[in-house]
Structure formats: structure tokens, C-alpha cells
Amino acid sequence: MRRIILSIILGIVFPVVCMMAIGAMSDYLPKPLTELNFSGKSLPGILYVPFTIPLFCVAILRAYEILPPYSETIWHFLALFILFDWILYGTLSYLVLGRLKRFKKRIVSASENPPPPPAF
């Protein structure tokens, strides 16, 4: 239960902290890392890809005219970003916490234990 709650919190906190750090450094980074042109539209660059995958998906779907134009509002994009990033990073942190739990519980076999100290 603690792992689920911690993964939900990390799913929200991790993207926010990373975007704040990237936003603070974006003035000092080269332009190809922070800006990308796709079919005549300016999109966030390679540095922002892990946090803006929904924006790339929407741009690709619009370029091929698969997505209808009803998703033009900022609220739709905001909900898409929040849900996708929360699910993605919540799942990743849940898996990492599960791996750490397994690593901590690994039992050392008797042959790897040191011999007992001598008795006085």
C-alpha cells in the first residue's frame, strides 16, 4: 500500500520538478535541444520529449488528419499532459520501488555468511 501511494506521489512530483529544472536551464541550452519544427509547427525539442509525448502524438495525428479538430482547447491538452505523465511516471516509479523492495529482501545464503566470532 505504501508503494502505491508513493508511486502516485512520485508520478506527480517527478515531472513537475524536472520541468522546473529544464525551464530554468532552457535559456542556456542550444536551440535543437529546446525547439523542433514538425510540418511547419514549432514543437518542444528533444529535451522535452519525455514530458510532452502527448503533444507529439497530437501533432502527428493532426498532420495525418486522423484526430478531429475538437481537441483545440488548452484544457484538453492540459488534461492530456497531466494524465499521461501521471500514469507514465507513476507506473515507472511503482516498478522501480518494486525492484528495490525485491533487492532489499534478497536472502544471503549460509555459505556467504562470515564465520561466527570466537567465544571467550
N, C-alpha and C positions, 0 to 999 in steps of 0.2 A: 504494500500500500504506500509506503514511503517512497518507493521508486517511482510509482505512477505520479504522485504529487510532485516530486522533484523534477520529473521529466516534463510535466506540464509547465512548471515554473521556468525551467531552462528553455523550453520551446518558445516562451515569450521573451525572456530576458536576453538570450544569446543573439537573436537577430537585431534587437534594439541597440545593444552595446556595440556590436560590430558595425552597424550602420552609423552610429555616432562617431566611432573611430575613423571609419572611411570618410565620412563627411568632413571631419576636421583635417584629414590629410589630403583631400582631393585637390586643393589648390596647388599642392607641391608635387603632384604625380603627373607623368606625361599624358598627353591627350588620348592616345589609343587605349589606355587603360580605363579612362573615365568616360569616353564618348565613342559611339559606334553609329554608323549610318546604315539603315536597312530599308531598302525600297523607298528611298527619299525621306525617310523619317529619322530623326535623331533619337537614339536609344542609349540607355546607360551602357557603359563599356564592360569589358571582360571582368574588371574588378568587382562589379556589382552583380554579376551573373548569379551567384548562389542566393542572393536575396531578392532578385527581380525576375525569376524564372516565369512567373505568371505574365509579366509584361511581354517577354519574348514570345510566349505561346500565343497571346492575343494578337501581337503584331504579325506573326506568321499566319495565323488563321484568317486575319483580315486581308493579308496580302493575297491569299488564295481564295478569298471571298467565301470562306466556309462559315465564319462567325457572322451572325446577323448584327445589324447596327444598333440593337437595343442596349448594348453594353458600353455606351459612350459616357456615362456619368462617372464622376470621381468616386462616388460611394461604391460603385460596383468594383472598381479597381482596388480601392482600399480594403473592402471585404475580401476580395480575392487574395491580396497580398497577405493579410493577417491570417486568414485560414490556412493558406498553403504553407506559409513559413512556420506557423504554429504546429501544423501536422508534421511537416518535414523535420524540423529540429526537435520537436517533442519525441518523435519516433527514433531519431538518431541518438538523442540523449538517453532514451529508455534502453536501447540496445547497448550503449556504452556502459551504462550503470549495471546492466545485467552481466556483462562481461567482467566488469570489476568485481561484482559480487562472487562470480564463479572463481575468479582469480584469488580472492581472499579466502575462500573456503577450501582451496585445494589442500588436501591432506598430504603431509610428508610421510613417506613410507618409513618403516622402522630401520631399514638399512642406511638411510640418510641421516638419522639422528646421531648426535655425538655420543660417545660412551658416557656413562654416569661418572660423576666425580668420585674420587676415592673417599672412603669413610674413615673418620678419625676415631 
